[in-house]
């Protein structure tokens, strides 16, 4: 079966969701630096984020109708946290640090991910 570029990216997003979701659940402290300080109960927020990401991964892989919109909403919901992380990494380590560069590079990649999960997933 030949897959479109969009399908490949969507499956890649599913893999990222699955791995990130599991990490949210088993190593929540690793994700706390992504959250703005104003977020209450960061451990609980991380647990919910992890569960949502695992559910989105499942939905994308199994072709559930809700998976694309839910995945896009999740990607858009975490974008501000990724921005906070990029700003903090830049302030702490400098704009040319590998951590800051990767953090800033992730932000426009969200557009590609949203495009992929919202597109038709036909084979």
N, C-alpha and C positions, 0 to 999 in steps of 0.2 A: 504494500500500500504506500503510495507516494503522499507525502505531507506537504502542505503549503508552508511558506515561511512563517505565516501567522500562527499556524498550528504548532510549529516547532517552538516558537517563542512562548506560546501559551503553555506548552508542556514544560518548558524551562521554568516559567513562572510557577507552575505547580510544584516542581522540584524545589525551587527556592522557598515557596510557602511551606512545604512539608518540613524541610530542614530547619528553617527559621522558627516555625511553629513549635516543633519539638524542643528546640533550644530555649525558646521562651518559657517552656514548661519545666525544663530540667536545670536551666541556668538563668533564672530571671534577673539576677544582679547584672549580668552582662548587658542587658537592655535598658537598665535604669538610666544610664547616661544619655539615652536618646530622648527621654521624656522631659518636657518643660517642668521646671520646679513647681509650677502651679497645679500639676496633676495630682489629685488626691489618691491615696492608696496605690502607689506605683506597682507593688507586687500583684495586686488584684488586676490592675489594668494589663500588666504583662501576661498574666494567666489567661485573661479573656482574649487578648490579641493572639496568643499562641493557639488557643482553641479555634478561633476564627480562621487563622491561617491554615491549620490542618484541615478544617472543613472545606475551605476554598480549594486546597490542593486535591482533596478527594473529589469534589465536584468537577473540577477541570479535567481530571484524569478520566472520570467516568462519564463525562459529557452531559452533566446535569444542566438543565435550562437556567437555573438560578445562579450557576457558578460564575458566569461572566460578569453579570452586574454586581454580584457580591464581591468578587475579586477586585473589580474596578473600584468599588466603594472602599474596600479595605486599603487598596493602594493609595487612594486619595486621602483617606483618613490618617495614614501613617506618614504622609509627605511632610506635614509640619514637624513631626518628631525628627525626621531625617534632616530637615533644615536646621533645627536646633542643634543636632549633633554636629553638623558641618560647621556651624558658627563656633561652637565650643571647641572643636578640634583646631580650627584656625586660630582662635584666640590663645589656646594653650600651647600649641606646637608650631604655629606659623603656617602661612598659606602654602608653602612648598613642602610641607611634611607629607609623607605617604598617606597617613591617616586622613588628613584634611583633603588631599587630592582625591582619594577614593570616595570620601564622604560627599564632596561636591559633584563628582562624576555620577553618583547614584541618582541625584535629583532629576536630571533630564531623562535618565533611563526609565523613570516612572511613566513618562509619556508613552514610550514604546511598549511597556508592559500593559498599560491601560488599553492601548490600541489592540494589542494581541488578544487580551481576554474578552474584549467586547466584539471582536469580529466573528464572522461565521466560522464554525469549526467543522467544516465539511471535509470529507475524505475523497 
